[in-house]
Amino acid sequence: MSLKQLTEILNKQKLIGSMVHNQNMHKHEVIESLLQKQHSAELQNYIATQSSAELGGHLDALPLQDALKLWLKIPKARENDLLWELSDRRRFELAGDKQPDFQNSKINVYELQEGRLRNIPVLGRKDLEGAKPVWIDLINPTKAERIFVGSHFGVELPDPVEATNLEVSARFQVEENDDIHLHSNFLHDQDGSSKSVPVAFILHKGMLFSIRNEELPVFRLQRRRALAQPGYVSDSIDLLLDLYGADVEVSADTLENIYVKLGAVGRHVLSEAITDQEAAGILADIAEEEDQNGRIRSNILDTQRALSFLMRGRLLTSEQISDSKQILRNIESLNSHTAFLFDKINFLMDATIGFININQNKRVNQLTVFSVVFMPINILAGIGGMSEFSMMTEGTPWPIAYGSFLLGSVLVGALTYVSLKHFEKLRLKKPTSKAI
């Protein structure tokens, strides 16, 4: 719904309200009350269909009286989102001194003091005034929050999901204003399940901006180190390199867990026998570890491309280049581990499928034995169903005749089964010929 349509709704409500107010009619107050409820419901339905950005633009464009009328219908749960969208003047006119705060999102701002990071508590817009951070870390920010933080520091902050969906060649670039943009995937392993979380990095005038939609163990590890160890970082690029290095460490820890899980699966697979149900569970575990191993390999290759980009761009000092080369060597080591794990996963999967085939062969063998045992019985049963059998047993009471026939069938089946077992034992005892 456009601003023009909203203006028509408000003007129509004014006109109808004025006409009813000037009319002298029976139960005038009741009619006015019903009309106000109808107008209120109409505005609330309109608000429910609009995004926060659209509502903020409409509130800024409307005359103050109309904006106040619309603002009073805004649900309390949406007020904070709208405060981010409003201009400073219109925000003061509608909400007074109330400032928007970071509710569902989290922003961590760090200053570098005496070689150690210091966290600046940030709950609202005013807390950023006067700050000279080296690292601004945003977790699950809204578009309005990204725009505000970016405009405060003079940089455009992207959506990490949209940025990481770009082609690989477009994920790492230097803008015209010398801002460096990097978009990478970081491993998030929690409660036995893992996934890749996109993170957008921007290096702008000595500040590192990191934007993501979820908390990550890599960032918690980096914060603890930088806050506790003086001299751990010296600038924003050090922070970025340490984040990539910590991601490689977390990936290595996850690979160790995969080794442990595959070891347990291997001991189970190489046991004497497994059932089909156990094999199905083993295949599910192997598939899960294969998926996790592939995700780790993809993430560390992404990190490798980011470090190579920084080194090619001559953006690092000699010490930072040395640190980057060490991280790249660690990545090469992890690549060999992931390749080995892929081979081990393929072996375990082939072994498990082999056990499934053995179980199927056993069942087929049993069916074959049953069919051979019952084959002469079926022949006798066919003979017994012929009219000649009745002629042959003429004069013999039918219970005796058919009872004898049934007993004979059982004896034939038993003899067939015993014969098969005897020949099977002879086959197994027969020595195999040695190759010359």
Buried (B, 14 or more C-beta within 10 A) or exposed (E): EEEEEBBEBBEEBBEEBEEBEEEEEEEEEEBBEEBEEEBBEBBEEBBEEBEBBBBBBBBBEBEEEBBEBBBEBBEEEBBBBBBBBBEEEBBEBBBEEEBBBBEEBEBBBBBBEEEBBBBBEBEBBEBBEEBEBBBBBBBBBBBBBBBBBBEEBEBBBBBBBEBBEBEEEEBBBEEEEEBBBBBBBBBBBEEEEBBBBBBBBBBBEEBBBBBBBBBBBBBEBBBEBBBEEEEBBBBBBBBBBBBBBBBBBBBBEBBEBBBEBBEEBBEBBEEEEBEEEBBEBBBEBBEBBBEBBBBBBBBBBBBBBBBEBBBEEEBBEEEBBEBBEEBBEBBEEBBEBBEEBBEBBEBBBEBBEEBBEEBEEEEEEEEEBEEBBBEBBEEBEEEBEEEEBEEEBEEEEEEEBBEEBBEEBEEBBEEBBEEBEEEEEEEEEEEEEEEE
